[in-house]
Amino acid sequence: MLTRMTDEDWDRVVQVFQAVRSRQGGKVVFFGRFMAVLRALAAFLAGANRMPWPRFFVFNVAGGIVWATLYACAAYGLGTRVHALAGPVGLASLLLAAAFLVWLFLFMRRHEARLEHEAEQAIPGPLTIG
């Protein structure tokens, strides 16, 4: 889900990257790979805080390699088990979807008059298309 960054969010990101000038800058760039906002803004904020580019490069590459390796291993591990999980998970999903549809049908039948009245109050008169 994409949301707009508020001024407070931006201030927090800038405060984190103030550490870029300090000894913690490499850690911020490395672990920033694992956070969506920092991953997107790391280069800009590191440059704005004048982090030396060789230091940024080393920590950014290391973070990228670790991040990609973890995701690849997780995908590979899940990939070998997906067939074992597909049956039970698929059946559970089907049962949940069927139960939800039954509940929705019963809810609509039980509350049909009230829902129609609320809809008429919200938008009075006939609905026309065009």
TIRO-2110 file (N, C-alpha, C; in Angstrom, 1 decimal):
// TIRO-2110
0.8, -1.2, 0.0, N, 1, A
0.0, 0.0, 0.0, CA, 1, A
0.9, 1.2, 0.0, C, 1, A
0.7, 2.1, -0.9, N, 2, A
1.5, 3.3, -1.0, CA, 2, A
0.8, 4.4, -0.3, C, 2, A
1.6, 5.1, 0.5, N, 3, A
1.0, 6.2, 1.3, CA, 3, A
2.0, 7.4, 1.1, C, 3, A
1.5, 8.6, 1.3, N, 4, A
2.3, 9.8, 1.2, CA, 4, A
3.1, 9.9, 2.5, C, 4, A
4.3, 10.4, 2.3, N, 5, A
5.2, 10.7, 3.5, CA, 5, A
4.8, 12.0, 4.1, C, 5, A
4.5, 12.0, 5.4, N, 6, A
4.2, 13.3, 6.0, CA, 6, A
5.6, 14.0, 6.4, C, 6, A
5.5, 15.2, 6.8, N, 7, A
6.7, 15.9, 7.2, CA, 7, A
7.4, 15.2, 8.4, C, 7, A
6.6, 14.6, 9.3, N, 8, A
7.2, 13.9, 10.4, CA, 8, A
8.0, 12.7, 9.9, C, 8, A
7.4, 12.0, 8.9, N, 9, A
8.1, 10.8, 8.3, CA, 9, A
9.4, 11.2, 7.7, C, 9, A
9.3, 12.3, 6.9, N, 10, A
10.5, 12.8, 6.3, CA, 10, A
11.6, 13.2, 7.3, C, 10, A
11.2, 13.9, 8.3, N, 11, A
12.1, 14.3, 9.4, CA, 11, A
12.8, 13.1, 10.0, C, 11, A
12.0, 12.0, 10.2, N, 12, A
12.6, 10.8, 10.8, CA, 12, A
13.7, 10.2, 9.8, C, 12, A
13.3, 10.2, 8.5, N, 13, A
14.3, 9.6, 7.5, CA, 13, A
15.5, 10.5, 7.5, C, 13, A
15.4, 11.8, 7.5, N, 14, A
16.5, 12.7, 7.5, CA, 14, A
17.4, 12.5, 8.8, C, 14, A
16.7, 12.3, 9.9, N, 15, A
17.5, 12.1, 11.2, CA, 15, A
18.3, 10.8, 11.1, C, 15, A
17.7, 9.8, 10.5, N, 16, A
18.4, 8.5, 10.4, CA, 16, A
19.6, 8.7, 9.5, C, 16, A
19.5, 9.5, 8.5, N, 17, A
20.6, 9.7, 7.6, CA, 17, A
21.6, 10.7, 8.1, C, 17, A
21.2, 11.4, 9.1, N, 18, A
22.3, 12.3, 9.7, CA, 18, A
23.4, 11.4, 10.2, C, 18, A
23.0, 10.2, 10.6, N, 19, A
24.1, 9.2, 11.0, CA, 19, A
25.0, 8.8, 9.9, C, 19, A
24.7, 9.2, 8.7, N, 20, A
25.5, 8.8, 7.6, CA, 20, A
26.9, 9.5, 7.7, C, 20, A
26.9, 10.7, 8.3, N, 21, A
28.2, 11.3, 8.5, CA, 21, A
29.0, 10.7, 9.6, C, 21, A
28.3, 10.0, 10.5, N, 22, A
29.0, 9.4, 11.6, CA, 22, A
29.5, 8.0, 11.3, C, 22, A
29.9, 7.3, 12.3, N, 23, A
30.4, 5.9, 12.1, CA, 23, A
29.2, 5.0, 11.8, C, 23, A
28.0, 5.4, 12.1, N, 24, A
26.8, 4.5, 11.9, CA, 24, A
26.3, 4.6, 10.4, C, 24, A
26.9, 5.4, 9.6, N, 25, A
26.4, 5.6, 8.2, CA, 25, A
26.4, 4.3, 7.4, C, 25, A
27.4, 3.5, 7.5, N, 26, A
27.5, 2.3, 6.8, CA, 26, A
26.4, 1.3, 7.2, C, 26, A
26.1, 1.3, 8.5, N, 27, A
25.0, 0.4, 9.0, CA, 27, A
23.7, 0.9, 8.5, C, 27, A
23.5, 2.2, 8.4, N, 28, A
22.2, 2.8, 7.9, CA, 28, A
22.0, 2.4, 6.5, C, 28, A
23.0, 2.5, 5.7, N, 29, A
22.9, 2.2, 4.2, CA, 29, A
22.7, 0.7, 4.1, C, 29, A
23.5, -0.1, 4.8, N, 30, A
23.4, -1.6, 4.7, CA, 30, A
22.0, -2.1, 5.1, C, 30, A
21.5, -1.7, 6.3, N, 31, A
20.2, -2.1, 6.7, CA, 31, A
19.0, -1.4, 6.0, C, 31, A
19.3, -0.2, 5.4, N, 32, A
18.3, 0.5, 4.7, CA, 32, A
17.8, -0.3, 3.5, C, 32, A
18.6, -1.3, 3.0, N, 33, A
18.2, -2.2, 1.9, CA, 33, A
17.0, -3.0, 2.3, C, 33, A
16.8, -3.2, 3.6, N, 34, A
15.7, -4.0, 4.0, CA, 34, A
14.4, -3.2, 4.3, C, 34, A
14.5, -1.9, 4.1, N, 35, A
13.3, -1.0, 4.4, CA, 35, A
13.0, -0.3, 3.1, C, 35, A
11.7, -0.4, 2.6, N, 36, A
11.4, 0.1, 1.3, CA, 36, A
11.7, 1.6, 1.1, C, 36, A
11.3, 2.5, 2.1, N, 37, A
11.6, 3.9, 1.9, CA, 37, A
13.1, 4.2, 1.9, C, 37, A
13.8, 3.6, 2.8, N, 38, A
15.3, 3.9, 2.8, CA, 38, A
15.9, 3.3, 1.6, C, 38, A
15.4, 2.2, 1.1, N, 39, A
16.0, 1.6, -0.1, CA, 39, A
15.9, 2.5, -1.3, C, 39, A
14.8, 3.2, -1.4, N, 40, A
14.5, 4.1, -2.5, CA, 40, A
15.3, 5.4, -2.3, C, 40, A
15.5, 5.9, -1.1, N, 41, A
16.1, 7.2, -0.8, CA, 41, A
17.5, 7.2, -0.4, C, 41, A
18.1, 6.0, -0.2, N, 42, A
19.4, 5.9, 0.3, CA, 42, A
20.5, 6.7, -0.4, C, 42, A
20.5, 6.5, -1.7, N, 43, A
21.5, 7.2, -2.5, CA, 43, A
21.4, 8.8, -2.4, C, 43, A
20.2, 9.2, -2.5, N, 44, A
20.0, 10.7, -2.4, CA, 44, A
20.3, 11.3, -1.1, C, 44, A
19.9, 10.6, 0.0, N, 45, A
20.2, 11.1, 1.3, CA, 45, A
21.7, 10.9, 1.7, C, 45, A
22.3, 9.8, 1.3, N, 46, A
23.7, 9.7, 1.5, CA, 46, A
24.5, 10.8, 0.8, C, 46, A
24.1, 11.1, -0.4, N, 47, A
24.8, 12.1, -1.1, CA, 47, A
24.6, 13.5, -0.5, C, 47, A
23.3, 13.8, -0.1, N, 48, A
23.0, 15.0, 0.6, CA, 48, A
23.8, 15.2, 1.9, C, 48, A
24.1, 14.1, 2.6, N, 49, A
24.8, 14.2, 3.8, CA, 49, A
26.3, 14.0, 3.6, C, 49, A
26.7, 14.0, 2.3, N, 50, A
28.1, 13.9, 1.9, CA, 50, A
28.9, 12.7, 2.4, C, 50, A
28.2, 11.5, 2.4, N, 51, A
28.9, 10.3, 2.7, CA, 51, A
29.9, 10.0, 1.6, C, 51, A
31.1, 9.6, 1.9, N, 52, A
32.0, 9.3, 0.8, CA, 52, A
31.5, 8.2, -0.1, C, 52, A
31.6, 8.4, -1.4, N, 53, A
31.0, 7.4, -2.3, CA, 53, A
31.6, 6.0, -2.2, C, 53, A
32.9, 5.9, -2.0, N, 54, A
33.4, 4.5, -1.9, CA, 54, A
32.8, 3.8, -0.7, C, 54, A
32.6, 4.5, 0.4, N, 55, A
32.0, 3.9, 1.6, CA, 55, A
30.6, 3.5, 1.3, C, 55, A
29.8, 4.4, 0.7, N, 56, A
28.4, 4.2, 0.3, CA, 56, A
28.4, 3.0, -0.6, C, 56, A
29.2, 2.9, -1.6, N, 57, A
29.2, 1.8, -2.6, CA, 57, A
29.4, 0.5, -1.9, C, 57, A
30.4, 0.4, -1.0, N, 58, A
30.7, -0.9, -0.3, CA, 58, A
29.5, -1.4, 0.5, C, 58, A
28.9, -0.5, 1.3, N, 59, A
27.8, -0.9, 2.2, CA, 59, A
26.5, -1.1, 1.4, C, 59, A
26.3, -0.3, 0.3, N, 60, A
25.1, -0.5, -0.5, CA, 60, A
25.2, -1.9, -1.3, C, 60, A
26.4, -2.2, -1.8, N, 61, A
26.5, -3.4, -2.5, CA, 61, A
26.4, -4.6, -1.6, C, 61, A
27.0, -4.5, -0.4, N, 62, A
26.9, -5.6, 0.6, CA, 62, A
25.5, -5.8, 1.0, C, 62, A
24.8, -4.7, 1.3, N, 63, A
23.4, -4.8, 1.7, CA, 63, A
22.5, -5.4, 0.6, C, 63, A
22.8, -5.0, -0.7, N, 64, A
22.0, -5.5, -1.8, CA, 64, A
22.3, -7.0, -2.0, C, 64, A
23.5, -7.5, -1.8, N, 65, A
23.8, -8.9, -1.9, CA, 65, A
23.1, -9.7, -0.8, C, 65, A
23.2, -9.2, 0.4, N, 66, A
22.6, -10.0, 1.5, CA, 66, A
21.1, -10.0, 1.3, C, 66, A
20.5, -8.8, 1.0, N, 67, A
19.1, -8.8, 0.8, CA, 67, A
18.6, -9.7, -0.3, C, 67, A
19.3, -9.7, -1.5, N, 68, A
18.9, -10.6, -2.6, CA, 68, A
19.1, -12.0, -2.2, C, 68, A
20.2, -12.4, -1.5, N, 69, A
20.4, -13.7, -1.1, CA, 69, A
19.4, -14.3, -0.2, C, 69, A
19.0, -13.4, 0.8, N, 70, A
17.9, -13.9, 1.7, CA, 70, A
16.6, -14.1, 1.0, C, 70, A
16.2, -13.2, 0.1, N, 71, A
15.0, -13.4, -0.6, CA, 71, A
15.1, -14.6, -1.5, C, 71, A
16.2, -14.8, -2.2, N, 72, A
16.3, -15.9, -3.1, CA, 72, A
16.3, -17.2, -2.3, C, 72, A
16.9, -17.3, -1.2, N, 73, A
16.9, -18.5, -0.4, CA, 73, A
15.5, -18.8, 0.2, C, 73, A
14.8, -17.7, 0.6, N, 74, A
13.4, -17.9, 1.1, CA, 74, A
12.5, -18.4, -0.1, C, 74, A
12.7, -17.9, -1.2, N, 75, A
11.9, -18.3, -2.4, CA, 75, A
12.2, -19.7, -2.8, C, 75, A
13.5, -20.1, -2.7, N, 76, A
13.9, -21.5, -3.1, CA, 76, A
13.4, -22.4, -2.0, C, 76, A
13.5, -22.1, -0.7, N, 77, A
13.0, -22.9, 0.3, CA, 77, A
11.5, -23.1, 0.2, C, 77, A
10.8, -22.1, 0.0, N, 78, A
9.3, -22.2, -0.2, CA, 78, A
9.0, -22.9, -1.5, C, 78, A
9.8, -22.7, -2.5, N, 79, A
9.5, -23.4, -3.8, CA, 79, A
9.5, -24.9, -3.7, C, 79, A
10.4, -25.4, -2.8, N, 80, A
10.5, -26.9, -2.7, CA, 80, A
9.4, -27.4, -1.9, C, 80, A
8.7, -26.5, -1.1, N, 81, A
7.6, -27.0, -0.3, CA, 81, A
6.2, -26.5, -0.8, C, 81, A
6.2, -25.8, -1.9, N, 82, A
4.9, -25.3, -2.3, CA, 82, A
3.9, -26.4, -2.7, C, 82, A
4.4, -27.5, -3.2, N, 83, A
3.5, -28.5, -3.6, CA, 83, A
2.9, -29.2, -2.3, C, 83, A
3.6, -29.3, -1.3, N, 84, A
3.1, -29.8, 0.0, CA, 84, A
2.1, -28.9, 0.6, C, 84, A
2.4, -27.6, 0.5, N, 85, A
1.5, -26.6, 1.1, CA, 85, A
0.2, -26.3, 0.2, C, 85, A
0.3, -26.5, -1.1, N, 86, A
-0.7, -26.1, -2.0, CA, 86, A
-2.0, -26.8, -1.7, C, 86, A
-2.0, -28.1, -1.4, N, 87, A
-3.2, -28.8, -1.1, CA, 87, A
-3.9, -28.3, 0.1, C, 87, A
-3.3, -28.3, 1.3, N, 88, A
-4.0, -27.9, 2.5, CA, 88, A
-4.3, -26.4, 2.5, C, 88, A
-3.4, -25.5, 2.0, N, 89, A
-3.7, -24.1, 1.9, CA, 89, A
-4.8, -23.8, 0.9, C, 89, A
-4.8, -24.5, -0.2, N, 90, A
-5.9, -24.3, -1.2, CA, 90, A
-7.2, -24.8, -0.7, C, 90, A
-7.3, -25.9, 0.0, N, 91, A
-8.5, -26.4, 0.6, CA, 91, A
-9.0, -25.4, 1.6, C, 91, A
-8.1, -25.0, 2.5, N, 92, A
-8.5, -24.0, 3.6, CA, 92, A
-9.0, -22.7, 3.0, C, 92, A
-8.4, -22.2, 1.9, N, 93, A
-8.8, -21.0, 1.2, CA, 93, A
-10.2, -21.2, 0.6, C, 93, A
-10.4, -22.3, 0.0, N, 94, A
-11.7, -22.6, -0.6, CA, 94, A
-12.8, -22.7, 0.4, C, 94, A
-12.5, -23.3, 1.6, N, 95, A
-13.5, -23.4, 2.6, CA, 95, A
-13.8, -22.0, 3.2, C, 95, A
-12.8, -21.2, 3.4, N, 96, A
-13.0, -19.8, 3.9, CA, 96, A
-13.8, -19.0, 3.0, C, 96, A
-13.5, -19.1, 1.7, N, 97, A
-14.2, -18.3, 0.7, CA, 97, A
-15.7, -18.8, 0.6, C, 97, A
-15.9, -20.1, 0.7, N, 98, A
-17.3, -20.6, 0.7, CA, 98, A
-18.1, -20.1, 1.9, C, 98, A
-17.4, -20.1, 3.1, N, 99, A
-18.0, -19.7, 4.3, CA, 99, A
-18.3, -18.2, 4.3, C, 99, A
-17.4, -17.4, 3.7, N, 100, A
-17.7, -16.0, 3.6, CA, 100, A
-18.8, -15.7, 2.6, C, 100, A
-18.9, -16.4, 1.5, N, 101, A
-20.0, -16.2, 0.6, CA, 101, A
-21.4, -16.6, 1.2, C, 101, A
-21.4, -17.7, 2.0, N, 102, A
-22.6, -18.0, 2.7, CA, 102, A
-23.0, -16.9, 3.7, C, 102, A
-22.0, -16.5, 4.5, N, 103, A
-22.3, -15.4, 5.5, CA, 103, A
-22.8, -14.2, 4.8, C, 103, A
-22.2, -13.8, 3.7, N, 104, A
-22.6, -12.6, 2.9, CA, 104, A
-24.0, -12.7, 2.4, C, 104, A
-24.3, -13.9, 1.9, N, 105, A
-25.7, -14.1, 1.4, CA, 105, A
-26.7, -14.0, 2.5, C, 105, A
-26.4, -14.6, 3.6, N, 106, A
-27.3, -14.5, 4.8, CA, 106, A
-27.4, -13.1, 5.3, C, 106, A
-26.3, -12.4, 5.4, N, 107, A
-26.3, -11.0, 5.9, CA, 107, A
-27.2, -10.1, 5.0, C, 107, A
-27.0, -10.3, 3.7, N, 108, A
-27.8, -9.5, 2.7, CA, 108, A
-29.3, -9.8, 2.8, C, 108, A
-29.7, -11.0, 3.0, N, 109, A
-31.1, -11.4, 3.1, CA, 109, A
-31.7, -10.8, 4.4, C, 109, A
-30.9, -11.0, 5.5, N, 110, A
-31.4, -10.5, 6.8, CA, 110, A
-31.5, -9.0, 6.9, C, 110, A
-30.6, -8.3, 6.2, N, 111, A
-30.6, -6.8, 6.3, CA, 111, A
-31.0, -6.1, 5.1, C, 111, A
-31.6, -6.8, 4.1, N, 112, A
-31.9, -6.2, 2.8, CA, 112, A
-32.8, -4.9, 3.0, C, 112, A
-33.8, -4.9, 3.7, N, 113, A
-34.7, -3.8, 3.9, CA, 113, A
-33.9, -2.6, 4.4, C, 113, A
-33.1, -2.8, 5.5, N, 114, A
-32.4, -1.7, 6.1, CA, 114, A
-31.3, -1.2, 5.1, C, 114, A
-30.7, -2.1, 4.4, N, 115, A
-29.7, -1.6, 3.4, CA, 115, A
-30.3, -0.8, 2.3, C, 115, A
-31.5, -1.2, 1.8, N, 116, A
-32.2, -0.5, 0.8, CA, 116, A
-32.6, 0.9, 1.3, C, 116, A
-33.1, 1.0, 2.5, N, 117, A
-33.5, 2.2, 3.1, CA, 117, A
-32.3, 3.2, 3.3, C, 117, A
-31.1, 2.7, 3.7, N, 118, A
-29.9, 3.5, 3.9, CA, 118, A
-29.4, 4.0, 2.5, C, 118, A
-29.5, 3.1, 1.5, N, 119, A
-29.1, 3.5, 0.2, CA, 119, A
-30.0, 4.6, -0.4, C, 119, A
-31.3, 4.5, -0.2, N, 120, A
-32.3, 5.5, -0.6, CA, 120, A
-32.0, 6.8, 0.1, C, 120, A
-31.7, 6.8, 1.4, N, 121, A
-31.4, 8.0, 2.1, CA, 121, A
-30.1, 8.7, 1.6, C, 121, A
-29.1, 7.9, 1.3, N, 122, A
-27.9, 8.4, 0.8, CA, 122, A
-28.0, 9.0, -0.6, C, 122, A
-28.7, 8.3, -1.5, N, 123, A
-28.9, 8.8, -2.9, CA, 123, A
-30.4, 8.6, -3.2, C, 123, A
-31.2, 9.7, -2.9, N, 124, A
-32.7, 9.6, -3.2, CA, 124, A
-33.0, 9.6, -4.7, C, 124, A
-34.1, 8.9, -5.0, N, 125, A
-34.6, 8.9, -6.4, CA, 125, A
-34.0, 7.8, -7.2, C, 125, A
-34.5, 7.7, -8.4, N, 126, A
-34.0, 6.6, -9.3, CA, 126, A
-32.6, 6.9, -9.8, C, 126, A
-31.9, 5.8, -9.9, N, 127, A
-30.5, 6.0, -10.5, CA, 127, A
-30.6, 5.9, -12.0, C, 127, A
-30.0, 6.9, -12.7, N, 128, A
-30.0, 6.9, -14.1, CA, 128, A
-28.6, 6.8, -14.6, C, 128, A
-28.4, 6.1, -15.7, N, 129, A
-27.1, 5.9, -16.3, CA, 129, A
-27.1, 6.8, -17.6, C, 129, A
-26.0, 7.6, -17.7, N, 130, A
-25.9, 8.3, -18.9, CA, 130, A
-26.0, 9.7, -18.8, C, 130, A
END
